[in-house]
Amino acid sequence: MAHFPVNHPARPLYRVIAGLVGLYILVFGVWGVFETWGEPLFDRGSHWALGLRTNLAFSLVSVAFGIVLLIGASRRSNLGHYMNLTAGAVFMITSIAMMSVLQTTVNFLNFSMSTVIVSMVFGLLLLATGLYDKVGTDEHAEKERNDRRHPISEAGTR
C-alpha cells in the first residue's frame, strides 16, 4: 500500500506549483484557441502558442485541463491531491503516446517534440505535487508518520 505523506509542511508550495502549471496550461489553451479559431478542429498546421505547436482541439482540451488544475490547486481538500495524480498520469501517457506518432497522420493534437517534452515535465510536476499534497486530520498524519518509521511492530501487527 502506498504511503502518501499527510499534511506535508511544503504542501502550500506544491499547491502553488500545481496552480502555476494549471495557469500556464490555461493561458496556452486560450492563446491557442485565438490562434487557431476558424481552422479545422484537428488541423496539422503550423500554429504555435507559448512555444508549443497546437491546433484547435488541443487548445480546447488545454483550456479545460487548465481550469480543472486551477480548481484543484485552490481547494484545501484532497480534491487537488487526486486531481494532480490523475492529471500527471494523463500528461505522461499522452506525451508518450503522441511522441510515438509525431511524424504520422495520427498526430491529431499536432504535437511537436517541444510539446512532448513540456507535457512530460508537467506530468512529472503534477505527479510530484500530487504525492505531497494529501490533507488529513492530525491523528491521521501522526499515524502515517509512525507507519513510515516503524512499518511492522514487534508483535507483527500494525
ABEGO torsion letter per residue (X at the ends): XBBBBBGBAAAAAAAAAAAAAAAAAAAAAAAAAAAABGBBAABABABBBGGBBBBAAAAAAAAAAAAAAAAAAABABAAAAAAAAAAAAAAAAAAAAAAAAAABAABAAGBBAAAAAAAAAAAAAAAAAAAAABBBBAAAAAAAAAAAABABBAAGBX
